[in-house]
Amino acid sequence: MKNYVHINQHKIKHNHKTGAREPVISIKNKRANTYAHEAKILGPSKIVYSPDKPLRCGARVWIETESEVVPLPDRDALVGGDDDGEP
């Protein structure tokens, strides 16, 4: 089943304006639309830029894959915060 992953810019703007921390990564397929703070693509994928033919949601840039896409838990909500070893 084909999956589409894109970033919801409206949620980013809303989060910035209100201080909310809603997930902005949208993982769509024909069965569901799942939001996450992080996601892992378990196989090959491709990035598509299509300014003249966006997805129905309006996205003009997205990742397309037949591989499984796994939404990951919000690291900031886990005990220990965002200690991922990155600066």
Secondary structure, DSSP 4 states (H G I P E B T S, - for coil): --EEEEE-HHHHHHHHHH------EEEE-SS-EEEESEEEE-S--EEEE-TTS--TT--SEEEEESS-EEEEP-GGGSTTTT-SS--
